[in-house]
Amino acid sequence: MSTWITMLDGAGTGPRVAVKDLVDVEGVPTTAGSRAVERIAKPAEGDAACLKGFRAAGARLMGKTNLHELAVLPLGINPWFGTPVNPLDAALIPGGSSSGSAVAVATDEADVAIGSDTGGSVRIPSACCGVSGLKTTFGRIPIEGVWPLAPSFDTIGPIARNFAGVTLGMQLLEPGFTPRATPAQRIGRLRTTSLPEIEHAVDDALRAAEFEVVELDMPDWQEGNGAFTTIFLSETWETDHALAEQDPDGVGDDIKQLLQLAPVFAPMLEDGRKQLDAWRAKLLSLFDQVELLALPTLPMFPPRIDEIVGDPTPLVIDITRYTSIFNGAGTPCTAQPIPVKGSNLPASLQLVGPLGGEELVIPTAARIEAAIG
């Protein structure tokens, strides 16, 4: 049961759908993966706005999926409801925060899963579990009825086994969504400090798909990530600190540790917002040269669960190094598995598009998917 927090009857005639337990489903309590929330949760009075298209299509809601508590961290571990089992290797983290959503589609318990992505929470579990996901453009999919984390960055997006499923997920989230008939041709390659074999895997996948690849320099990573972190921690504290103070025994130690960091950043919030605006403009200017950007989703392979001891902050920083920065930019991003020479585990390729570029990133990712087999 660790994949699911609440099982539903799955009534309907449409695709099987898993719903992250941040998203309200009428008549079902939303727990946000937290014992403290579960203790006070009442059945939702209505569906979250993002479910409207699912209901209209007769989707079969199979259940509410597990997550890293309160969607705060990217590991996917949950002390209250169990940790979803990574189908690639049970010893590895499933990735978070949308861990149950990624596992549900990877194990064929759902055709499409809804995840949220504030700092990588669709892309990271997709990368860890060998499936595909889409972080949508900030503001494109309504988030009313979704438990908040950092409202400046919160997004909803689909996870599926392949990009046919991701397309279906977008069509359910946004009825009438239609990908472009042709993929991008000119891709900007951003070099990172990821493991060399992962960098090589990204190059191999782009080469197999026969894109025109242009080497580009990323605007200052540190500037973008620093601004994101300041805003994220400040807003997460506003969202969750009262809950942790009112019911400390119902909130995990890792969440309380992170919340303790937030007051240090609060005085820098205004400057952080200005810094992020300036950095975002530099990032978006890259799309004057290329159609999309490409880089790894994760700089490493998923770590083992038993290696996570003590303060997880350094690991969290590493895992989110190349995902959260694009939440700061607000851009759409994919994650998809790609083979790595000499490894049984896949890496994950991230495509980044301009604002509102979902119609382009999806067929481009599908072209890569077809090219690598």
Secondary structure as a PSIPRED ss2 file (coil, helix, strand):
# PSIPRED VFORMAT (PSIPRED V4.0)

   1 M C   1.000  0.000  0.000
   2 S C   1.000  0.000  0.000
   3 T C   1.000  0.000  0.000
   4 W E   0.000  0.000  1.000
   5 I E   0.000  0.000  1.000
   6 T E   0.000  0.000  1.000
   7 M E   0.000  0.000  1.000
   8 L C   1.000  0.000  0.000
   9 D C   1.000  0.000  0.000
  10 G C   1.000  0.000  0.000
  11 A C   1.000  0.000  0.000
  12 G C   1.000  0.000  0.000
  13 T C   1.000  0.000  0.000
  14 G C   1.000  0.000  0.000
  15 P C   1.000  0.000  0.000
  16 R E   0.000  0.000  1.000
  17 V E   0.000  0.000  1.000
  18 A E   0.000  0.000  1.000
  19 V E   0.000  0.000  1.000
  20 K E   0.000  0.000  1.000
  21 D C   1.000  0.000  0.000
  22 L C   1.000  0.000  0.000
  23 V E   0.000  0.000  1.000
  24 D C   1.000  0.000  0.000
  25 V E   0.000  0.000  1.000
  26 E E   0.000  0.000  1.000
  27 G C   1.000  0.000  0.000
  28 V E   0.000  0.000  1.000
  29 P E   0.000  0.000  1.000
  30 T C   1.000  0.000  0.000
  31 T C   1.000  0.000  0.000
  32 A C   1.000  0.000  0.000
  33 G C   1.000  0.000  0.000
  34 S C   1.000  0.000  0.000
  35 R H   0.000  1.000  0.000
  36 A H   0.000  1.000  0.000
  37 V H   0.000  1.000  0.000
  38 E H   0.000  1.000  0.000
  39 R H   0.000  1.000  0.000
  40 I H   0.000  1.000  0.000
  41 A C   1.000  0.000  0.000
  42 K C   1.000  0.000  0.000
  43 P E   0.000  0.000  1.000
  44 A E   0.000  0.000  1.000
  45 E C   1.000  0.000  0.000
  46 G C   1.000  0.000  0.000
  47 D C   1.000  0.000  0.000
  48 A C   1.000  0.000  0.000
  49 A H   0.000  1.000  0.000
  50 C H   0.000  1.000  0.000
  51 L H   0.000  1.000  0.000
  52 K H   0.000  1.000  0.000
  53 G H   0.000  1.000  0.000
  54 F H   0.000  1.000  0.000
  55 R H   0.000  1.000  0.000
  56 A H   0.000  1.000  0.000
  57 A C   1.000  0.000  0.000
  58 G C   1.000  0.000  0.000
  59 A C   1.000  0.000  0.000
  60 R E   0.000  0.000  1.000
  61 L E   0.000  0.000  1.000
  62 M E   0.000  0.000  1.000
  63 G E   0.000  0.000  1.000
  64 K E   0.000  0.000  1.000
  65 T E   0.000  0.000  1.000
  66 N C   1.000  0.000  0.000
  67 L C   1.000  0.000  0.000
  68 H C   1.000  0.000  0.000
  69 E H   0.000  1.000  0.000
  70 L H   0.000  1.000  0.000
  71 A H   0.000  1.000  0.000
  72 V C   1.000  0.000  0.000
  73 L C   1.000  0.000  0.000
  74 P C   1.000  0.000  0.000
  75 L C   1.000  0.000  0.000
  76 G C   1.000  0.000  0.000
  77 I C   1.000  0.000  0.000
  78 N C   1.000  0.000  0.000
  79 P C   1.000  0.000  0.000
  80 W C   1.000  0.000  0.000
  81 F C   1.000  0.000  0.000
  82 G C   1.000  0.000  0.000
  83 T C   1.000  0.000  0.000
  84 P C   1.000  0.000  0.000
  85 V C   1.000  0.000  0.000
  86 N C   1.000  0.000  0.000
  87 P C   1.000  0.000  0.000
  88 L C   1.000  0.000  0.000
  89 D C   1.000  0.000  0.000
  90 A C   1.000  0.000  0.000
  91 A C   1.000  0.000  0.000
  92 L E   0.000  0.000  1.000
  93 I C   1.000  0.000  0.000
  94 P C   1.000  0.000  0.000
  95 G C   1.000  0.000  0.000
  96 G C   1.000  0.000  0.000
  97 S C   1.000  0.000  0.000
  98 S C   1.000  0.000  0.000
  99 S H   0.000  1.000  0.000
 100 G H   0.000  1.000  0.000
 101 S H   0.000  1.000  0.000
 102 A H   0.000  1.000  0.000
 103 V H   0.000  1.000  0.000
 104 A H   0.000  1.000  0.000
 105 V H   0.000  1.000  0.000
 106 A H   0.000  1.000  0.000
 107 T C   1.000  0.000  0.000
 108 D C   1.000  0.000  0.000
 109 E C   1.000  0.000  0.000
 110 A C   1.000  0.000  0.000
 111 D C   1.000  0.000  0.000
 112 V E   0.000  0.000  1.000
 113 A E   0.000  0.000  1.000
 114 I E   0.000  0.000  1.000
 115 G E   0.000  0.000  1.000
 116 S E   0.000  0.000  1.000
 117 D E   0.000  0.000  1.000
 118 T C   1.000  0.000  0.000
 119 G C   1.000  0.000  0.000
 120 G C   1.000  0.000  0.000
 121 S C   1.000  0.000  0.000
 122 V C   1.000  0.000  0.000
 123 R H   0.000  1.000  0.000
 124 I H   0.000  1.000  0.000
 125 P H   0.000  1.000  0.000
 126 S H   0.000  1.000  0.000
 127 A H   0.000  1.000  0.000
 128 C H   0.000  1.000  0.000
 129 C H   0.000  1.000  0.000
 130 G C   1.000  0.000  0.000
 131 V C   1.000  0.000  0.000
 132 S E   0.000  0.000  1.000
 133 G E   0.000  0.000  1.000
 134 L E   0.000  0.000  1.000
 135 K E   0.000  0.000  1.000
 136 T C   1.000  0.000  0.000
 137 T C   1.000  0.000  0.000
 138 F C   1.000  0.000  0.000
 139 G C   1.000  0.000  0.000
 140 R C   1.000  0.000  0.000
 141 I C   1.000  0.000  0.000
 142 P C   1.000  0.000  0.000
 143 I C   1.000  0.000  0.000
 144 E C   1.000  0.000  0.000
 145 G C   1.000  0.000  0.000
 146 V E   0.000  0.000  1.000
 147 W C   1.000  0.000  0.000
 148 P C   1.000  0.000  0.000
 149 L C   1.000  0.000  0.000
 150 A C   1.000  0.000  0.000
 151 P C   1.000  0.000  0.000
 152 S C   1.000  0.000  0.000
 153 F C   1.000  0.000  0.000
 154 D C   1.000  0.000  0.000
 155 T E   0.000  0.000  1.000
 156 I E   0.000  0.000  1.000
 157 G E   0.000  0.000  1.000
 158 P E   0.000  0.000  1.000
 159 I E   0.000  0.000  1.000
 160 A E   0.000  0.000  1.000
 161 R C   1.000  0.000  0.000
 162 N C   1.000  0.000  0.000
 163 F H   0.000  1.000  0.000
 164 A H   0.000  1.000  0.000
 165 G H   0.000  1.000  0.000
 166 V H   0.000  1.000  0.000
 167 T H   0.000  1.000  0.000
 168 L H   0.000  1.000  0.000
 169 G H   0.000  1.000  0.000
 170 M H   0.000  1.000  0.000
 171 Q H   0.000  1.000  0.000
 172 L H   0.000  1.000  0.000
 173 L H   0.000  1.000  0.000
 174 E C   1.000  0.000  0.000
 175 P C   1.000  0.000  0.000
 176 G C   1.000  0.000  0.000
 177 F C   1.000  0.000  0.000
 178 T C   1.000  0.000  0.000
 179 P C   1.000  0.000  0.000
 180 R C   1.000  0.000  0.000
 181 A C   1.000  0.000  0.000
 182 T C   1.000  0.000  0.000
 183 P C   1.000  0.000  0.000
 184 A C   1.000  0.000  0.000
 185 Q C   1.000  0.000  0.000
 186 R E   0.000  0.000  1.000
 187 I E   0.000  0.000  1.000
 188 G E   0.000  0.000  1.000
 189 R E   0.000  0.000  1.000
 190 L E   0.000  0.000  1.000
 191 R C   1.000  0.000  0.000
 192 T C   1.000  0.000  0.000
 193 T C   1.000  0.000  0.000
 194 S C   1.000  0.000  0.000
 195 L C   1.000  0.000  0.000
 196 P H   0.000  1.000  0.000
 197 E H   0.000  1.000  0.000
 198 I H   0.000  1.000  0.000
 199 E H   0.000  1.000  0.000
 200 H H   0.000  1.000  0.000
 201 A H   0.000  1.000  0.000
 202 V H   0.000  1.000  0.000
 203 D H   0.000  1.000  0.000
 204 D H   0.000  1.000  0.000
 205 A H   0.000  1.000  0.000
 206 L H   0.000  1.000  0.000
 207 R H   0.000  1.000  0.000
 208 A H   0.000  1.000  0.000
 209 A C   1.000  0.000  0.000
 210 E C   1.000  0.000  0.000
 211 F C   1.000  0.000  0.000
 212 E E   0.000  0.000  1.000
 213 V E   0.000  0.000  1.000
 214 V E   0.000  0.000  1.000
 215 E E   0.000  0.000  1.000
 216 L E   0.000  0.000  1.000
 217 D C   1.000  0.000  0.000
 218 M C   1.000  0.000  0.000
 219 P C   1.000  0.000  0.000
 220 D C   1.000  0.000  0.000
 221 W H   0.000  1.000  0.000
 222 Q H   0.000  1.000  0.000
 223 E H   0.000  1.000  0.000
 224 G H   0.000  1.000  0.000
 225 N H   0.000  1.000  0.000
 226 G H   0.000  1.000  0.000
 227 A H   0.000  1.000  0.000
 228 F H   0.000  1.000  0.000
 229 T H   0.000  1.000  0.000
 230 T H   0.000  1.000  0.000
 231 I H   0.000  1.000  0.000
 232 F H   0.000  1.000  0.000
 233 L H   0.000  1.000  0.000
 234 S H   0.000  1.000  0.000
 235 E H   0.000  1.000  0.000
 236 T H   0.000  1.000  0.000
 237 W H   0.000  1.000  0.000
 238 E H   0.000  1.000  0.000
 239 T H   0.000  1.000  0.000
 240 D H   0.000  1.000  0.000
 241 H H   0.000  1.000  0.000
 242 A H   0.000  1.000  0.000
 243 L H   0.000  1.000  0.000
 244 A H   0.000  1.000  0.000
 245 E H   0.000  1.000  0.000
 246 Q H   0.000  1.000  0.000
 247 D C   1.000  0.000  0.000
 248 P H   0.000  1.000  0.000
 249 D H   0.000  1.000  0.000
 250 G H   0.000  1.000  0.000
 251 V C   1.000  0.000  0.000
 252 G C   1.000  0.000  0.000
 253 D H   0.000  1.000  0.000
 254 D H   0.000  1.000  0.000
 255 I H   0.000  1.000  0.000
 256 K H   0.000  1.000  0.000
 257 Q H   0.000  1.000  0.000
 258 L H   0.000  1.000  0.000
 259 L H   0.000  1.000  0.000
 260 Q H   0.000  1.000  0.000
 261 L H   0.000  1.000  0.000
 262 A H   0.000  1.000  0.000
 263 P H   0.000  1.000  0.000
 264 V H   0.000  1.000  0.000
 265 F H   0.000  1.000  0.000
 266 A H   0.000  1.000  0.000
 267 P H   0.000  1.000  0.000
 268 M H   0.000  1.000  0.000
 269 L H   0.000  1.000  0.000
 270 E H   0.000  1.000  0.000
 271 D H   0.000  1.000  0.000
 272 G H   0.000  1.000  0.000
 273 R H   0.000  1.000  0.000
 274 K H   0.000  1.000  0.000
 275 Q H   0.000  1.000  0.000
 276 L H   0.000  1.000  0.000
 277 D H   0.000  1.000  0.000
 278 A H   0.000  1.000  0.000
 279 W H   0.000  1.000  0.000
 280 R H   0.000  1.000  0.000
 281 A H   0.000  1.000  0.000
 282 K H   0.000  1.000  0.000
 283 L H   0.000  1.000  0.000
 284 L H   0.000  1.000  0.000
 285 S H   0.000  1.000  0.000
 286 L H   0.000  1.000  0.000
 287 F H   0.000  1.000  0.000
 288 D H   0.000  1.000  0.000
 289 Q C   1.000  0.000  0.000
 290 V C   1.000  0.000  0.000
 291 E C   1.000  0.000  0.000
 292 L E   0.000  0.000  1.000
 293 L E   0.000  0.000  1.000
 294 A E   0.000  0.000  1.000
 295 L E   0.000  0.000  1.000
 296 P E   0.000  0.000  1.000
 297 T C   1.000  0.000  0.000
 298 L C   1.000  0.000  0.000
 299 P C   1.000  0.000  0.000
 300 M C   1.000  0.000  0.000
 301 F C   1.000  0.000  0.000
 302 P C   1.000  0.000  0.000
 303 P C   1.000  0.000  0.000
 304 R E   0.000  0.000  1.000
 305 I H   0.000  1.000  0.000
 306 D H   0.000  1.000  0.000
 307 E H   0.000  1.000  0.000
 308 I C   1.000  0.000  0.000
 309 V C   1.000  0.000  0.000
 310 G C   1.000  0.000  0.000
 311 D C   1.000  0.000  0.000
 312 P C   1.000  0.000  0.000
 313 T H   0.000  1.000  0.000
 314 P H   0.000  1.000  0.000
 315 L H   0.000  1.000  0.000
 316 V H   0.000  1.000  0.000
 317 I H   0.000  1.000  0.000
 318 D H   0.000  1.000  0.000
 319 I H   0.000  1.000  0.000
 320 T C   1.000  0.000  0.000
 321 R C   1.000  0.000  0.000
 322 Y C   1.000  0.000  0.000
 323 T C   1.000  0.000  0.000
 324 S H   0.000  1.000  0.000
 325 I H   0.000  1.000  0.000
 326 F H   0.000  1.000  0.000
 327 N H   0.000  1.000  0.000
 328 G H   0.000  1.000  0.000
 329 A H   0.000  1.000  0.000
 330 G C   1.000  0.000  0.000
 331 T C   1.000  0.000  0.000
 332 P C   1.000  0.000  0.000
 333 C E   0.000  0.000  1.000
 334 T E   0.000  0.000  1.000
 335 A E   0.000  0.000  1.000
 336 Q E   0.000  0.000  1.000
 337 P E   0.000  0.000  1.000
 338 I E   0.000  0.000  1.000
 339 P C   1.000  0.000  0.000
 340 V C   1.000  0.000  0.000
 341 K C   1.000  0.000  0.000
 342 G C   1.000  0.000  0.000
 343 S C   1.000  0.000  0.000
 344 N C   1.000  0.000  0.000
 345 L C   1.000  0.000  0.000
 346 P C   1.000  0.000  0.000
 347 A E   0.000  0.000  1.000
 348 S E   0.000  0.000  1.000
 349 L E   0.000  0.000  1.000
 350 Q E   0.000  0.000  1.000
 351 L E   0.000  0.000  1.000
 352 V E   0.000  0.000  1.000
 353 G C   1.000  0.000  0.000
 354 P C   1.000  0.000  0.000
 355 L C   1.000  0.000  0.000
 356 G C   1.000  0.000  0.000
 357 G C   1.000  0.000  0.000
 358 E H   0.000  1.000  0.000
 359 E H   0.000  1.000  0.000
 360 L H   0.000  1.000  0.000
 361 V H   0.000  1.000  0.000
 362 I H   0.000  1.000  0.000
 363 P H   0.000  1.000  0.000
 364 T H   0.000  1.000  0.000
 365 A H   0.000  1.000  0.000
 366 A H   0.000  1.000  0.000
 367 R H   0.000  1.000  0.000
 368 I H   0.000  1.000  0.000
 369 E H   0.000  1.000  0.000
 370 A H   0.000  1.000  0.000
 371 A H   0.000  1.000  0.000
 372 I H   0.000  1.000  0.000
 373 G C   1.000  0.000  0.000
